[in-house]
Amino acid sequence: MSTLPSLWPLIGIGIVVIGFALRANPLAVVVAAAFGSGLGAGLSVPEVVAALGKAFHQNRYVSVPWITLPVIGLMERAGLQEQAAALISRTRAATTSRILLIYLGFRQITAALGLTQIAGHAQTVRPLLAPMTEAAATRDNPTISEDGRNKVKAMAAATDNVGIFFGEDIFLAIASILLIKGFLESAGIIVQPLQLSVWAIPTALAAFAVHGGRLLRMKP
């Protein structure tokens, strides 16, 4: 009779949920979650520190997108946000919902092809998408409140999250697919990455339909 795997390593998830609910420092929350999961899995403190160092070393390429931030900053200083907003203000067909719906499709498709770094909060949402959607909302509703503006900007950020989260799993060489494969194999379930990618397609389509419906119903 096989025994169920220990659930103590999942304590890190609880730490993340509680930490973010309390609005604690994100870096401290993530580190605490890593230690919680590591200790729950039976590792010693030195082993947890060693695992964190190894993961950072192996994934140091993740910091490469930060190189683009100075370029984005210079473009914003030169008026990138203002030009994007002015363009949308002159385009009556470009409503807030339509802009976000198009971006959602673009984000999901590119993520499904493995192009996860060509868009994002720092590269696209803040300098382009948020100003464009805010300009469209202001044009269509000149009396929009500050809460309405914040709602539009929040929805722009949420649209990027939904697109990347449900699109990237279709690409079989993404880290999340390998993580799912490893977790299932630890429970004795053998699957191939291609199988996981194929079954991610209906989920991505459902996410597009649900979030797309929210976008079309959105009234800033």
C-alpha positions as CSV (number, residue, x, y, z in Angstrom):
1,M,0.0,0.0,0.0
2,S,1.5,3.3,-1.1
3,T,1.8,6.1,1.4
4,L,0.7,9.7,0.6
5,P,3.4,12.2,0.1
6,S,4.1,14.6,3.0
7,L,2.2,17.9,2.7
8,W,4.7,19.8,4.9
9,P,6.6,21.2,1.9
10,L,3.4,23.0,0.9
11,I,3.7,25.2,3.9
12,G,5.5,27.7,1.8
13,I,2.3,28.4,-0.1
14,G,0.5,29.3,3.1
15,I,3.4,31.6,4.1
16,V,3.1,33.4,0.7
17,V,-0.7,33.8,1.0
18,I,-0.5,35.1,4.6
19,G,2.5,37.4,3.9
20,F,0.9,39.1,0.9
21,A,-2.4,39.3,2.7
22,L,-0.6,41.2,5.5
23,R,1.2,43.4,2.9
24,A,4.6,42.3,4.2
25,N,7.8,42.9,2.3
26,P,7.6,40.6,-0.8
27,L,11.3,39.7,-0.7
28,A,11.0,38.7,3.0
29,V,7.8,36.7,2.3
30,V,9.4,34.8,-0.6
31,V,12.5,33.9,1.4
32,A,10.4,32.9,4.4
33,A,8.3,30.7,2.1
34,A,11.4,29.1,0.6
35,F,12.7,28.3,4.1
36,G,9.3,27.0,5.2
37,S,9.1,24.6,2.2
38,G,12.7,23.5,2.6
39,L,12.5,22.8,6.3
40,G,9.1,21.1,5.7
41,A,10.8,18.8,3.2
42,G,13.3,17.8,5.8
43,L,16.3,19.9,4.6
44,S,18.6,21.6,7.1
45,V,19.1,25.4,7.1
46,P,22.5,25.1,5.3
47,E,20.9,22.8,2.7
48,V,18.1,25.4,2.1
49,V,20.6,28.2,1.7
50,A,22.6,26.0,-0.7
51,A,19.5,25.2,-2.7
52,L,18.6,28.9,-2.9
53,G,22.1,29.8,-4.1
54,K,22.1,27.0,-6.7
55,A,18.7,28.1,-8.0
56,F,19.8,31.7,-8.2
57,H,23.0,30.7,-10.1
58,Q,21.2,28.5,-12.6
59,N,18.5,31.1,-13.3
60,R,20.6,34.2,-13.3
61,Y,19.5,34.9,-16.9
62,V,16.1,36.0,-15.4
63,S,17.8,39.3,-14.5
64,V,18.6,40.0,-18.2
65,P,15.2,41.9,-18.8
66,W,16.3,44.5,-16.1
67,I,18.9,45.7,-18.7
68,T,16.0,47.1,-20.7
69,L,14.6,49.2,-17.9
70,P,17.0,52.2,-18.5
71,V,16.0,52.3,-22.1
72,I,12.3,52.3,-21.1
73,G,13.0,55.0,-18.6
74,L,14.6,57.2,-21.3
75,M,11.7,56.6,-23.6
76,E,9.2,57.6,-20.9
77,R,11.2,60.7,-20.2
78,A,11.0,61.6,-23.9
79,G,7.2,61.4,-23.8
80,L,6.4,57.7,-24.7
81,Q,3.4,57.6,-22.4
82,E,2.0,61.0,-23.6
83,Q,2.4,60.0,-27.3
84,A,0.7,56.6,-26.7
85,A,-2.2,58.4,-24.9
86,A,-2.5,61.0,-27.6
87,L,-2.7,58.3,-30.3
88,I,-5.5,56.5,-28.5
89,S,-7.4,59.7,-27.9
90,R,-7.6,60.3,-31.6
91,T,-8.7,56.7,-32.4
92,R,-12.4,56.5,-31.5
93,A,-12.6,52.7,-32.3
94,A,-9.9,52.0,-29.7
95,T,-12.0,51.5,-26.6
96,T,-10.5,50.3,-23.2
97,S,-12.1,46.9,-23.6
98,R,-10.9,46.4,-27.2
99,I,-7.3,47.4,-26.4
100,L,-7.1,45.0,-23.4
101,L,-8.8,42.2,-25.4
102,I,-6.3,42.5,-28.2
103,Y,-3.4,42.6,-25.8
104,L,-4.8,39.6,-24.0
105,G,-4.8,37.6,-27.2
106,F,-1.3,38.9,-28.1
107,R,0.1,38.0,-24.7
108,Q,-1.3,34.5,-24.7
109,I,-0.2,33.7,-28.3
110,T,3.4,35.0,-27.8
111,A,3.6,33.2,-24.4
112,A,2.4,30.0,-26.1
113,L,5.3,30.3,-28.5
114,G,7.8,30.7,-25.7
115,L,8.2,34.5,-26.1
116,T,7.5,35.4,-22.5
117,Q,9.9,38.3,-22.2
118,I,8.8,40.5,-25.2
119,A,6.0,42.0,-23.0
120,G,5.3,42.4,-19.4
121,H,4.6,44.9,-16.6
122,A,7.8,46.9,-16.9
123,Q,8.3,46.6,-20.6
124,T,4.7,47.1,-21.8
125,V,2.0,47.6,-19.2
126,R,3.4,50.7,-17.4
127,P,4.9,52.6,-20.4
128,L,2.3,51.7,-23.0
129,L,-0.8,49.7,-22.1
130,A,-1.9,51.5,-19.0
131,P,-1.6,55.0,-20.5
132,M,-3.4,53.9,-23.7
133,T,-6.3,52.3,-21.8
134,E,-6.5,55.2,-19.4
135,A,-6.6,57.7,-22.3
136,A,-9.4,55.6,-24.0
137,A,-11.4,55.6,-20.7
138,T,-11.0,59.3,-20.2
139,R,-12.0,60.1,-23.8
140,D,-15.2,58.0,-23.6
141,N,-16.0,59.2,-20.0
142,P,-14.5,62.7,-19.4
143,T,-15.9,62.7,-15.8
144,I,-14.2,59.5,-14.9
145,S,-13.1,59.4,-11.2
146,E,-9.7,58.6,-9.8
147,D,-11.0,55.2,-8.7
148,G,-12.1,54.6,-12.3
149,R,-8.6,55.4,-13.6
150,N,-7.1,53.1,-11.0
151,K,-9.5,50.3,-12.0
152,V,-8.5,50.6,-15.7
153,K,-4.8,50.5,-14.8
154,A,-5.3,47.5,-12.5
155,M,-7.2,45.7,-15.2
156,A,-4.3,46.4,-17.6
157,A,-1.9,44.7,-15.2
158,A,-4.3,41.9,-14.5
159,T,-4.7,41.2,-18.3
160,D,-1.0,40.8,-18.6
161,N,-1.0,38.3,-15.7
162,V,-3.8,36.3,-17.2
163,G,-2.2,36.2,-20.6
164,I,1.2,35.0,-19.5
165,F,-0.1,32.6,-16.8
166,F,-2.4,30.7,-19.0
167,G,-0.4,31.0,-22.2
168,E,3.0,29.9,-21.2
169,D,2.0,26.4,-20.2
170,I,1.2,25.6,-23.9
171,F,5.0,26.0,-24.6
172,L,6.4,22.6,-23.6
173,A,9.9,23.9,-22.8
174,I,8.7,26.3,-20.1
175,A,9.8,25.9,-16.4
176,S,6.2,25.5,-15.2
177,I,5.6,22.4,-17.4
178,L,8.8,20.8,-16.1
179,L,7.7,21.6,-12.6
180,I,4.3,20.0,-13.1
181,K,6.0,16.9,-14.7
182,G,8.4,16.5,-11.8
183,F,5.6,16.8,-9.2
184,L,3.4,14.3,-11.0
185,E,6.3,11.9,-11.3
186,S,7.0,12.1,-7.6
187,A,3.4,10.9,-7.1
188,G,4.0,8.0,-9.5
189,I,2.1,9.6,-12.4
190,I,4.2,9.6,-15.6
191,V,3.3,12.1,-18.3
192,Q,5.2,13.7,-21.2
193,P,5.7,17.4,-21.5
194,L,3.8,17.4,-24.8
195,Q,0.7,15.9,-23.1
196,L,0.7,18.7,-20.5
197,S,1.1,21.3,-23.2
198,V,-1.8,20.0,-25.2
199,W,-4.1,19.9,-22.2
200,A,-3.1,23.5,-21.4
201,I,-4.8,24.7,-24.6
202,P,-8.4,24.3,-23.3
203,T,-7.5,26.0,-20.1
204,A,-6.0,28.9,-22.0
205,L,-9.1,29.2,-24.2
206,A,-11.3,29.2,-21.2
207,A,-9.2,31.9,-19.5
208,F,-9.4,34.0,-22.6
209,A,-13.2,33.6,-22.7
210,V,-13.7,34.4,-19.0
211,H,-11.3,37.3,-18.8
212,G,-12.4,38.6,-22.2
213,G,-16.0,38.6,-21.0
214,R,-14.9,40.6,-18.0
215,L,-13.1,43.1,-20.2
216,L,-16.1,43.6,-22.5
217,R,-18.4,44.2,-19.5
218,M,-15.9,46.6,-17.8
219,K,-17.3,50.0,-17.2
220,P,-14.6,52.4,-15.7
